[in-house]
Amino acid sequence: MKKLKYIAFIAVVGIALAACKKEVYDSQVNLKRQFLPTNIKITSSETSVQLNWSPSLFTVPGKVSYTVMVSIDSLFKSNDIITKVTDTSGIKLTDDELKVRTKYFALVKANGSNSTEDSRWGLSPSFKITGEQIFSPVLAAETKDKSVVLRWRETSGLTKIVLSPAYGTPSDVILDPADIIALEKKITDLTPSTLYQAEIFAGTKSKGTTSFTTKELSIFTQVITPADNLATVVANAANGEVIGLEAGTYNVVDATNAFVNLVVTQKLITLQSVSGNPNNTKVNFKEITLAGTGAGITLRGIEFDGASAVASYFINLVGSVTDNASAATFSSITVDNCNVHNLANCFIRADRAANAADHKIGTITVTNSKAYDSSPGSTYVFFTLGKLAFQRLELSNSTFYNIGRAFIAAATTLPSGTSRPAIVIDRCTINNFGSGGTSRNYTIFDANANPVDFTLQNSIVSNAPISGQTLGNAALRASASTIVITNNNMFKVTNGATPAVALTFPSTATPANQKTIDLGWTGSTTDFSLPAGSELRTSATDGGAVGDPRWVK
């Protein structure tokens, strides 16, 4: 009897357990999380964003619908929420619905059917529509203290530019028909030394953004005209003077009208065009000589032509006027928005010290400038920096063509303990250079055993060597240096032999993200504009164009 009761008890427990298991199983199968959309992926473009997710479990495509909620608030407390329903496991949202360059979040759930409840919500990663970019790069030559010229590619329906100063109130700049035809707008009455953000619209749709910083208010200590003798003005200038040059042509000559060096002795001065335009302010020169400790020069908005005086160098560093080799610590060199051409030898000569590192300088900066037609057959490297201890050489947003034996050399061994310099070449266009025969190596850069931090990025290097010339196979030498070569386009950069062999880079300087697109340039090319639609317009480290920005229109 007891045995029968025991068996009956076990049976009842078994039935109860089976029922419990079925209930647990049913509840798990029907839990909202089973239908939760997962693995939400985002694909963004200029004008839309695509959201896709894995279909809910136990559903048949086309037999289930999903609700999508989109908000700029990850907690979805905003009043501005967009709700969509779709019967596929994905949805496309356009710039008609979402603001471009604005971060959004999405919630996605599977909708219930018949007796099935809605699933729980799945939260997406943040996403944004990247937005169109029709603005061309803002050129330094067109950025003044109180004005700027903004340019864009042809686009229908443009209506206005919204200009937002840092720490200021945005304002609308209406585009009239003449602006739209010209594909540009000059904006005036700006504040000097101010960062601005500009956004261009077609109705309510953003078509691009750009930023620029207006230049500092030009305060000249004196303003001269071509009737003044520039050599005398510079000789008599005090340290720190900013000399404004009215538009016109200046000859650096003495009282007999013979060309002489423009000598800056133991002082830092600025020569700057009043107009800010190198196309209407020209200096015919023989040489700019920096002489002695403290000597330095800042040049802005001027064309320098060495043809009439058969200029040997653009800037020449000497210890003193009477003793080139004596020790000196120079101030700085800045060349901004200038055009320099017709040099017999090189842009900078800085190898005249008696001993290595006897000549020192802080920074050498060349930006927004062009240097060209400067004796490609010269025996000088374009930037000759041997024996000079310097902190930084920066070449940016500039074009160099038809320029000499090699580009940069700082190969003279400097004493141990000399500060390690940085050399940065960023967004430059360099074409048609290199000569000297097969024994001449290191056409792009030579540091020898000197420790240097060298960066070549976002640039175009082409046509080396000069037609008819040959070179050694090595592009650079920098055995004790840190080398970064990335996001450039190099083509026709060879040893010039038949057959031509591409210049080689050491294993410590392996180029990354390089392109070799032949743009059809030759040694006689002077217009380096990038073709419309070229992938080089988006291959820089920041997604912009490589090369000097002036050629991107």
C-alpha positions in Angstrom: 0.0 0.0 0.0 2.8 2.4 0.9 4.5 1.5 -2.3 1.4 2.4 -4.3 1.1 5.7 -2.5 4.8 6.4 -3.2 4.4 5.6 -6.9 1.3 7.9 -7.1 3.2 10.7 -5.4 6.1 10.4 -7.8 3.6 10.4 -10.7 1.9 13.6 -9.4 5.3 15.3 -8.9 6.4 14.3 -12.4 3.2 15.7 -14.0 3.6 18.9 -12.0 7.3 19.2 -13.0 6.4 18.6 -16.7 3.7 21.2 -16.5 6.2 23.6 -14.9 8.8 22.9 -17.6 6.2 23.5 -20.3 5.2 26.8 -18.7 8.8 27.9 -18.3 9.6 26.9 -21.9 6.5 28.7 -23.3 7.4 31.8 -21.3 11.0 31.8 -22.6 9.9 31.3 -26.2 7.4 34.1 -25.9 9.6 36.5 -24.0 9.8 39.9 -25.6 13.5 39.6 -25.8 13.2 36.6 -28.3 11.8 39.1 -30.8 14.1 41.9 -30.0 15.8 43.3 -33.1 19.6 42.9 -32.6 22.9 43.8 -34.4 21.7 47.2 -35.6 24.2 48.4 -38.1 24.6 51.9 -39.6 25.7 53.0 -43.1 26.0 56.8 -43.5 26.4 58.9 -46.6 26.3 62.6 -47.6 22.5 62.7 -47.9 21.1 59.6 -46.1 21.7 56.9 -43.5 20.7 53.2 -43.7 19.8 51.3 -40.6 19.8 47.4 -40.8 19.2 44.8 -38.1 19.0 41.1 -37.8 15.4 39.8 -38.2 13.6 38.8 -35.1 13.7 35.2 -34.1 10.8 32.9 -35.1 9.5 35.4 -37.7 9.0 35.1 -41.5 10.2 38.0 -43.6 7.3 40.1 -44.8 5.1 38.7 -42.0 6.4 41.0 -39.3 6.7 44.7 -39.1 9.1 46.9 -37.1 8.6 50.3 -35.5 11.6 52.7 -35.6 11.8 55.8 -33.4 14.6 58.3 -34.1 15.7 61.1 -31.7 18.7 63.4 -31.0 18.3 62.3 -27.4 19.5 58.8 -26.4 16.9 58.8 -23.6 14.2 59.7 -26.1 12.7 62.5 -23.9 12.9 65.0 -26.8 9.6 66.2 -28.3 11.1 66.0 -31.7 10.9 62.2 -32.3 10.4 60.7 -35.7 8.5 57.4 -35.9 8.5 55.0 -38.9 7.1 51.5 -39.6 8.7 49.1 -42.0 8.0 45.4 -43.0 11.7 44.8 -43.7 14.7 44.5 -41.4 16.0 47.9 -42.4 15.1 51.5 -43.1 16.6 54.4 -45.0 16.4 58.0 -43.6 17.3 61.0 -45.7 18.3 64.6 -45.2 14.6 65.5 -45.9 13.9 64.0 -42.5 17.1 64.4 -40.5 19.5 67.3 -40.0 22.9 66.6 -41.5 26.0 66.5 -39.3 23.7 65.9 -36.2 24.0 62.9 -33.9 20.9 60.7 -33.7 19.8 57.5 -32.0 17.2 54.9 -33.0 15.0 52.5 -31.1 13.7 49.5 -33.0 11.1 46.9 -32.0 9.2 44.1 -33.7 5.5 44.7 -33.7 3.2 42.1 -32.2 0.8 40.1 -34.3 -2.3 38.3 -33.3 -1.6 37.1 -29.7 2.1 37.9 -29.9 3.2 41.0 -28.0 5.5 43.7 -29.2 9.2 43.0 -28.6 11.4 45.0 -26.4 13.2 48.0 -27.9 16.7 47.7 -29.3 18.9 50.8 -29.2 21.2 51.6 -32.1 24.7 53.2 -31.9 24.7 56.9 -32.6 24.7 57.9 -36.2 24.6 61.0 -38.5 24.2 61.9 -42.1 27.6 63.2 -43.1 26.2 66.0 -45.3 27.3 67.3 -48.6 30.5 69.3 -48.9 30.4 71.8 -51.9 32.8 74.3 -50.4 36.2 74.6 -51.8 39.1 75.1 -49.4 39.4 78.7 -48.2 42.5 80.2 -49.6 44.9 82.2 -47.3 45.4 84.8 -50.0 41.6 85.5 -49.9 41.4 85.6 -46.1 41.9 89.1 -44.8 41.6 90.8 -41.4 38.0 91.9 -42.2 36.9 89.9 -45.2 37.0 86.4 -46.9 36.1 84.9 -50.2 34.2 81.6 -50.0 33.9 79.4 -53.1 31.8 76.3 -53.9 31.1 73.9 -56.7 28.1 74.4 -58.9 24.9 73.3 -57.1 21.3 74.2 -57.8 19.0 76.0 -55.4 21.5 77.7 -53.2 20.0 80.4 -51.0 22.3 81.6 -48.2 25.4 81.1 -46.1 25.1 81.1 -42.3 28.2 82.6 -40.8 28.9 81.8 -37.1 31.8 83.5 -35.3 33.3 81.9 -32.3 31.6 83.2 -29.2 29.2 85.2 -31.4 25.8 85.3 -32.9 25.2 83.5 -36.3 24.1 85.7 -39.2 22.6 85.0 -42.6 24.5 86.0 -45.8 22.0 85.9 -48.6 23.3 84.7 -52.0 22.1 86.8 -54.9 22.0 85.6 -58.5 25.4 87.1 -59.3 27.0 85.1 -56.4 25.5 81.9 -57.6 26.7 82.4 -61.2 30.2 83.3 -60.0 30.3 80.4 -57.5 31.8 82.6 -54.9 30.9 85.2 -52.3 33.1 87.9 -50.7 32.0 88.5 -47.1 33.1 91.8 -45.5 32.8 93.5 -42.1 34.4 90.6 -40.3 36.2 90.7 -37.0 40.0 90.3 -37.2 41.7 87.3 -35.5 38.4 85.5 -35.3 37.5 81.8 -36.0 34.4 81.6 -38.2 32.3 78.6 -39.2 30.3 78.9 -42.5 27.5 76.6 -43.6 25.9 76.9 -47.1 22.2 76.1 -47.7 19.8 75.3 -50.4 16.5 76.2 -48.7 16.7 74.3 -45.4 19.2 71.7 -46.6 22.8 72.1 -45.6 25.2 71.7 -48.6 28.5 72.1 -46.9 30.6 73.6 -44.1 34.0 75.2 -43.8 35.9 77.2 -41.3 38.5 80.0 -41.5 40.3 82.4 -39.2 40.5 86.1 -40.2 44.0 87.5 -40.0 45.1 89.9 -37.3 44.5 93.6 -37.9 47.3 94.9 -39.9 49.1 97.6 -37.9 52.0 99.0 -40.0 54.7 101.0 -38.3 55.2 102.6 -41.6 53.8 102.4 -45.2 56.0 102.9 -48.2 55.4 103.2 -52.0 57.6 102.2 -55.0 59.0 105.8 -54.8 60.8 104.9 -51.6 64.1 103.0 -51.6 63.3 99.6 -50.0 67.0 98.9 -49.2 67.3 102.1 -47.3 64.0 101.6 -45.5 65.0 98.1 -44.4 68.5 99.3 -43.3 66.9 102.0 -41.1 64.1 100.0 -39.7 64.0 99.2 -36.0 63.6 95.7 -34.5 60.0 94.5 -34.7 58.9 97.0 -37.4 56.0 96.0 -39.7 56.6 97.7 -43.1 53.6 98.0 -45.4 54.2 98.0 -49.2 51.6 99.8 -51.2 50.8 98.1 -54.5 53.4 98.5 -57.3 56.9 97.3 -58.3 59.9 97.8 -56.0 63.6 97.5 -57.1 66.1 96.8 -54.4 68.8 99.1 -55.7 71.4 101.6 -54.4 71.8 105.2 -55.3 73.3 104.3 -58.6 70.4 102.1 -59.5 72.5 98.9 -59.2 70.8 95.9 -57.6 72.0 95.2 -54.0 71.2 92.7 -51.3 68.3 93.5 -49.0 70.2 93.2 -45.7 68.5 92.6 -42.3 71.1 93.0 -39.6 70.4 91.8 -36.0 66.7 92.5 -36.1 63.4 90.9 -36.9 61.2 92.9 -39.4 58.1 92.3 -41.4 57.6 93.2 -45.1 53.9 92.9 -46.0 51.8 94.1 -48.9 49.1 96.5 -47.9 46.7 94.8 -50.3 47.6 91.3 -49.1 47.8 90.3 -52.8 51.2 89.2 -54.3 49.8 89.7 -57.7 49.9 93.5 -57.4 52.9 94.0 -55.1 56.3 93.0 -56.6 59.9 93.2 -55.4 62.7 92.7 -57.9 65.6 91.6 -55.7 69.1 90.2 -55.6 69.1 88.4 -52.2 67.6 88.8 -48.8 70.5 88.5 -46.3 70.0 87.8 -42.7 73.1 88.9 -40.8 74.0 88.2 -37.2 72.3 87.2 -34.0 68.6 88.2 -33.8 68.2 88.6 -37.6 64.9 87.4 -39.0 62.3 88.2 -41.6 58.5 87.8 -42.1 57.3 88.2 -45.6 53.6 88.4 -46.5 51.6 88.9 -49.7 54.5 89.8 -52.0 55.9 88.6 -55.3 59.7 88.3 -55.3 61.4 88.1 -58.7 65.1 87.4 -59.0 65.3 87.6 -62.8 66.5 91.3 -63.2 69.2 91.0 -60.5 70.2 87.3 -61.3 69.4 86.4 -57.7 71.5 83.6 -56.3 69.4 82.9 -53.2 66.1 84.0 -51.9 67.3 84.1 -48.2 70.9 83.8 -47.2 72.0 83.3 -43.6 75.4 84.8 -42.7 77.2 85.4 -39.3 77.7 89.0 -40.2 78.0 91.2 -43.3 81.8 91.0 -43.1 82.2 87.4 -41.9 79.7 84.9 -43.3 81.1 82.1 -41.2 80.9 83.6 -37.7 78.5 82.2 -35.2 75.0 83.6 -35.0 71.6 82.7 -33.5 68.9 83.9 -35.9 65.4 84.7 -35.0 62.9 83.2 -37.5 61.9 83.1 -41.1 58.2 83.2 -42.2 57.1 83.3 -45.9 53.4 83.6 -46.1 51.3 84.1 -49.3 54.3 85.0 -51.4 55.4 84.0 -55.0 59.1 83.5 -55.3 60.8 82.8 -58.6 63.9 83.1 -60.8 66.6 82.0 -58.4 70.0 80.9 -59.7 70.7 78.6 -56.7 68.2 78.0 -53.9 65.4 79.2 -51.7 67.4 79.2 -48.4 71.2 78.9 -48.0 72.1 78.0 -44.4 75.4 76.2 -44.6 77.9 79.1 -44.3 78.9 78.6 -40.6 82.5 77.8 -39.9 81.4 74.8 -37.7 78.3 72.7 -37.7 75.6 74.2 -35.4 77.4 77.6 -35.2 74.3 79.0 -36.9 71.1 78.4 -35.1 67.4 79.4 -35.7 64.0 78.7 -34.3 61.5 78.1 -37.0 61.4 78.4 -40.8 57.8 78.5 -42.2 56.7 78.6 -45.8 52.9 78.6 -46.2 50.3 79.5 -48.8 53.2 80.3 -51.2 54.6 79.4 -54.6 58.3 79.0 -55.4 59.2 78.1 -59.0 61.5 78.5 -62.0 64.6 78.5 -59.9 67.5 77.0 -61.9 66.5 73.3 -61.9 70.1 72.5 -63.0 71.7 74.2 -60.0 74.1 72.3 -57.8 72.2 73.5 -54.7 69.5 71.7 -52.8 66.4 74.0 -52.7 66.4 74.1 -48.9 70.1 73.9 -48.0 70.2 73.6 -44.3 73.6 72.0 -43.6 75.4 73.2 -40.5 72.2 74.9 -39.3 70.7 73.9 -35.9 67.0 74.6 -36.3 63.9 73.6 -34.3 61.3 73.3 -37.1 60.9 73.6 -40.8 57.3 73.7 -41.9 56.1 73.8 -45.5 52.4 73.8 -45.9 49.7 74.7 -48.5 52.4 75.6 -51.0 53.6 74.8 -54.5 57.2 74.2 -55.6 58.1 73.5 -59.2 61.2 73.6 -61.5 63.3 74.0 -58.4 66.7 72.3 -58.3 69.0 69.5 -57.6 67.0 68.1 -54.6 64.4 69.3 -52.2 65.7 69.4 -48.6 69.1 68.6 -47.2 70.4 68.9 -43.6 73.1 66.3 -43.9 76.1 67.8 -42.2 76.7 66.0 -38.9 75.7 68.2 -36.0 77.3 67.9 -32.6 75.8 65.5 -30.1 73.2 67.2 -28.0 71.9 69.4 -30.7 68.1 69.7 -30.4 66.2 67.3 -32.6 64.3 69.3 -35.3 60.9 68.6 -36.9 60.4 68.9 -40.6 56.8 68.9 -41.8 55.6 68.9 -45.4 51.8 69.1 -45.5 49.5 69.7 -48.4 52.2 70.7 -50.8 52.5 70.2 -54.6 56.1 69.5 -55.7 56.8 69.0 -59.4 59.8 68.8 -61.7 63.0 68.7 -59.6 66.1 66.6 -59.2 69.4 66.4 -61.0 73.0 65.5 -60.5 73.6 62.1 -62.0 73.5 58.6 -60.7 75.8 59.5 -57.8 73.2 62.0 -56.5 70.8 60.3 -54.0 68.2 61.4 -51.5 66.3 63.7 -53.9 63.4 64.3 -51.5 65.2 64.6 -48.1 68.7 64.0 -46.7 69.3 64.1 -42.9 72.2 61.7 -43.0 72.8 60.5 -39.4 71.2 63.5 -37.8 68.1 62.7 -35.7 65.1 64.4 -37.2 61.3 64.0 -37.0 60.2 64.1 -40.6 56.7 64.1 -41.9 55.5 64.2 -45.5 51.7 64.0 -45.8 48.7 65.0 -47.9 51.0 66.1 -50.7 51.7 65.4 -54.4 55.2 64.7 -55.5 55.8 64.3 -59.3 58.3 64.4 -62.1 61.6 63.7 -60.4 64.2 63.9 -61.9 64.0 66.7 -64.4 63.7 65.4 -67.9 67.0 64.2 -69.3 68.6 63.8 -65.8 69.4 60.7 -63.8 69.6 60.1 -60.1 70.6 57.5 -57.6 67.8 55.2 -56.5 67.2 56.4 -52.9 64.5 59.0 -52.2 65.7 59.9 -48.8 68.3 59.2 -46.1 67.6 59.6 -42.4 69.1 56.8 -40.5 68.5 58.1 -36.9 65.2 59.7 -37.6 61.5 59.2 -37.2 59.9 59.2 -40.6 56.2 59.4 -41.4 55.1 59.4 -45.1 51.4 59.0 -45.5 48.4 60.0 -47.7 50.4 61.3 -50.6 50.2 60.9 -54.4 53.6 60.2 -56.0 54.0 59.6 -59.8 56.9 59.7 -62.1 59.3 59.8 -59.1 62.1 57.6 -60.5 65.9 57.5 -61.1 65.4 58.8 -64.6 67.1 55.8 -66.1 65.9 53.8 -69.1 64.0 51.8 -68.0 63.1 54.1 -65.1 63.1 52.6 -61.6 60.9 54.1 -58.9 62.8 55.8 -56.1 63.1 53.6 -53.0 62.4 54.3 -49.4 64.2 52.7 -46.4 62.4 50.2 -44.3 62.1 52.7 -41.5 60.2 55.0 -43.8 57.7 52.8 -45.5 55.0 55.0 -47.1 51.4 54.4 -46.0 48.1 55.1 -47.8 50.0 56.2 -50.9 48.6 56.7 -54.4 50.4 56.7 -57.7 47.8 58.4 -59.9 49.4 60.0 -63.0 47.8 63.4 -63.4 49.4 63.9 -66.8 51.8 66.6 -65.5 55.1 67.2 -67.2 58.1 69.4 -66.4 56.4 72.4 -68.2 53.1 72.1 -66.2 52.2 75.2 -64.3 48.5 74.5 -63.6 48.2 71.8 -61.0 44.4 71.7 -60.7 42.9 68.4 -59.6 40.4 67.0 -62.0 36.8 67.1 -61.0 35.7 63.9 -59.3 39.3 62.8 -58.7 39.8 60.5 -55.7 42.7 62.7 -54.8 40.1 65.3 -53.6 39.2 63.0 -50.7 42.4 61.1 -50.0 44.1 63.3 -47.3 44.3 62.3 -43.7 41.2 64.4 -42.9 39.2 63.2 -46.0 40.0 66.4 -48.0 42.2 66.9 -51.0 46.0 66.2 -51.2 48.3 68.9 -52.6 48.3 72.6 -52.3 44.6 73.7 -51.7 44.9 76.5 -54.2 44.5 73.9 -57.0 41.2 72.5 -55.7 38.3 74.5 -57.2 
